[in-house]
Amino acid sequence: MRGRKVEMKTEYQFSFERLRVWQASREFVKDIYNVTNGFPKEEKYCLVDQLRRAVISISSNISEGSSRLTSKDQAHYTNLAYSSLMEVLNQLYIANDLNYISKEIFLELKKKISEISNQLNALRISQLNSSTIKQINN
């Protein structure tokens, strides 16, 4: 196996793997890691660490929420993912204020945040509507 690149098949085993918002949030993790690689070394255990933990939390909460039994509980985790996304946005504002990222990079990342935000809101609405439908049918 040494020296050979292993290709992963895109087979979905778990429901969250099909979610475009989960896939987009994983891509966003890579964006944040790439951007924070250029931050000053003294930020490694401060802003870099905070940004990376918050961005990882987005996809983690989406996947964790998918394992919950009720739609209301799933929506709670989607809301946590949204909260982490807003934390990332705040930290990017700070990074821009400190001139760690350019205005152009900030705006590019903010656009991705907006797209993920819209997807999370749509997922949450769907989950809450599913919860309401189950209550009506019972």
C-alpha positions as CSV (number, residue, x, y, z in Angstrom):
1,M,0.0,0.0,0.0
2,R,2.9,2.3,0.5
3,G,3.1,5.0,-2.2
4,R,-0.4,4.2,-3.6
5,K,-3.2,6.7,-3.2
6,V,-6.3,5.0,-1.8
7,E,-9.5,6.2,-3.3
8,M,-12.6,6.4,-1.2
9,K,-15.8,5.4,-2.8
10,T,-18.7,7.8,-2.3
11,E,-21.1,5.3,-0.7
12,Y,-23.5,6.6,1.8
13,Q,-24.0,4.5,4.9
14,F,-25.4,7.1,7.2
15,S,-28.2,9.6,6.5
16,F,-26.1,12.7,7.3
17,E,-23.6,11.8,4.6
18,R,-26.2,12.6,2.0
19,L,-26.9,16.1,3.3
20,R,-25.4,18.9,1.1
21,V,-25.1,21.1,4.2
22,W,-22.9,18.5,5.9
23,Q,-20.8,18.1,2.7
24,A,-20.5,21.9,2.4
25,S,-19.5,22.3,6.1
26,R,-16.7,19.7,5.6
27,E,-15.4,21.7,2.6
28,F,-15.6,24.8,4.8
29,V,-13.3,23.1,7.4
30,K,-10.6,22.9,4.7
31,D,-11.1,26.6,3.8
32,I,-10.6,27.6,7.4
33,Y,-7.6,25.4,8.0
34,N,-6.0,26.8,4.8
35,V,-6.7,30.4,5.9
36,T,-5.5,29.9,9.5
37,N,-2.2,28.4,8.3
38,G,-1.2,31.9,7.5
39,F,-2.0,33.4,10.9
40,P,0.8,34.5,13.2
41,K,2.4,31.8,15.3
42,E,1.3,33.5,18.5
43,E,-2.3,32.9,17.5
44,K,-1.9,29.1,17.3
45,Y,-3.4,28.5,20.7
46,C,-5.8,31.4,20.5
47,L,-7.7,32.5,17.4
48,V,-6.5,29.6,15.2
49,D,-7.6,27.0,17.8
50,Q,-10.9,28.7,18.4
51,L,-11.7,29.0,14.7
52,R,-10.8,25.4,13.9
53,R,-12.8,24.0,16.8
54,A,-15.8,26.1,15.9
55,V,-15.7,25.1,12.2
56,I,-15.3,21.4,13.1
57,S,-18.3,21.7,15.4
58,I,-20.6,22.6,12.5
59,S,-20.3,19.3,10.6
60,S,-20.0,17.4,13.9
61,N,-23.3,18.8,15.2
62,I,-25.1,18.0,11.9
63,S,-23.9,14.4,12.0
64,E,-24.6,14.0,15.8
65,G,-28.1,15.4,15.3
66,S,-28.9,12.9,12.6
67,S,-28.6,10.1,15.2
68,R,-31.3,11.6,17.4
69,L,-34.6,9.9,17.5
70,T,-37.0,12.9,17.4
71,S,-37.1,15.6,14.8
72,K,-37.2,18.2,17.5
73,D,-33.9,16.8,19.0
74,Q,-32.4,16.8,15.5
75,A,-33.4,20.4,15.0
76,H,-31.7,21.3,18.3
77,Y,-28.4,20.0,16.9
78,T,-28.9,21.8,13.7
79,N,-29.3,24.9,15.7
80,L,-26.1,24.2,17.5
81,A,-24.4,23.8,14.1
82,Y,-25.8,27.2,13.2
83,S,-24.5,28.7,16.4
84,S,-21.0,27.4,15.7
85,L,-21.2,28.9,12.2
86,M,-22.0,32.3,13.7
87,E,-19.0,31.8,16.0
88,V,-16.8,31.3,13.0
89,L,-18.2,34.4,11.4
90,N,-17.4,36.5,14.5
91,Q,-13.9,35.1,14.6
92,L,-13.4,35.9,11.0
93,Y,-14.4,39.5,11.6
94,I,-11.8,39.6,14.4
95,A,-9.2,38.1,12.0
96,N,-10.0,40.7,9.5
97,D,-9.9,43.5,12.1
98,L,-6.4,42.3,13.1
99,N,-5.3,42.1,9.4
100,Y,-4.7,38.3,9.5
101,I,-7.0,38.0,6.5
102,S,-7.7,40.4,3.7
103,K,-11.1,41.9,3.0
104,E,-11.4,39.8,-0.1
105,I,-10.8,36.5,1.7
106,F,-13.2,37.6,4.5
107,L,-15.9,38.3,2.0
108,E,-15.3,35.0,0.2
109,L,-15.6,33.1,3.5
110,K,-18.7,35.2,4.5
111,K,-20.4,34.2,1.3
112,K,-19.8,30.5,2.1
113,I,-21.1,31.1,5.6
114,S,-24.3,32.6,4.1
115,E,-24.8,29.6,1.9
116,I,-24.3,27.1,4.7
117,S,-26.5,29.3,6.9
118,N,-29.3,29.1,4.4
119,Q,-28.9,25.3,4.2
120,L,-29.0,24.9,7.9
121,N,-32.1,27.0,8.2
122,A,-33.8,24.9,5.6
123,L,-32.8,21.7,7.3
124,R,-34.0,23.0,10.7
125,I,-37.4,24.1,9.2
126,S,-37.7,20.7,7.6
127,Q,-36.9,18.9,10.9
128,L,-39.4,21.1,12.8
129,N,-42.1,20.6,10.2
130,S,-41.5,16.8,10.4
131,S,-41.9,17.0,14.2
132,T,-45.2,18.9,13.7
133,I,-46.5,16.3,11.2
134,K,-45.7,13.4,13.5
135,Q,-47.6,15.2,16.4
136,I,-50.6,15.7,14.1
137,N,-50.6,12.1,13.0
138,N,-50.5,10.7,16.5
